[in-house]
Amino acid sequence: MIDDKLLYFLFAAENSSFSKTAAHFFISSTAVSKAIANLEARIGVQLFLRHKNSIELTAQGRAFYENAKFIASDYQNAIEAAKKAGGIQKKPIKIGFSSIYEARLITPVINKFLKKYPKIKVTFTHRSVEQLLQAIDEGSIDIGLTFEKSKVSPSITAVSLYESDYLIGLSKENQLANKQILTSKDLLSETCGYYSQYNSALARQLLLDSASQNGFQINQLKQYETYETLLISVATNQCFAFFPKLFAIPNWFPDITFVPAEKTFSSYQLVALQKKTASRDSESSLLIDFLKREILNSIGINL
């Protein structure tokens, strides 16, 4: 335990008064004066100049104070750390997500979830679709959030949380931006850009499959490893891209125009992935159920 004499010294130095120190610690002024004298004798220097109605630090006292105040602070921090270490640890949920879309959609719901369940802690990691599937199989993450529930292995459960049609994003400099509706034929000579981490082969194939199923023929495809790079490439007329209608907000990126397709281009899906062996009573199952209940309300309010 920290020496009481040091506590008395620190309080007296900060308040320039033995009497205030005595009142604070519920002891007599004489006891404070005696404790400080013992401290001075122990370290071998005079800490205070004593006047009739006041005290002041000596040069040695000031030097001692500047270092001793950290001793008390470190001591208190050590106590708090010990209390936290001995307390109930928060239960962790590890979440992986594959794009900015999933991150944006779940954020308000996660905040609401954590307020309701303060003993649960969530951590996040950004991974490609393939990496999400592998990490769930390996057990290194508890929940994967992505945009497609096909290609999922038999050991994984996929829960669709939200669906949205796609719009086509084009630079305002592109002549096609003036059209009311775009067809597959309009886009034959255009490069289609898409966002995916680490050159995900699966993300590329999913895009091509969805395009084909919905009557779009994509002749030129380019992958961008950051969402920001995709946006600026679309805005500067280097490619077009498909954006979930939910994110096609007017003036959100002023140099991009969002145009509907003649035939709806697939559907964006917010999908939660979880290992089938996960208990229905687990924290991750609790979160997925919460997401499924709250996601639509959150979208209506926040986006």
Secondary structure, DSSP 8 states (H G I E B T S, - for coil): ---HHHHHHHHHHHHT-HHHHHHHHTS-HHHHHHHHHHHHHHHTS--EEE-SS-EEE-HHHHHHHHHHHHHHHHHHHHHHHHHHHHS---EEEEEEESSHHHHHHHHHHHHHHHHH-TTEEEEEEE--HHHHHHHHHHTS-SEEEES--TT--TTEEEEEEEEE-EEEEEETTSGGGG-SSB-TGGGTTSEEEEE-GGG-HHHHHHHHHHHHHTT---SEEEEESSHHHHHHHHHTTS-BEEEEGGG--TTSSTTEEEE-BSS----EEEEEEEETTS-TTSHHHHHHHHHHHHHHHHHHHH-
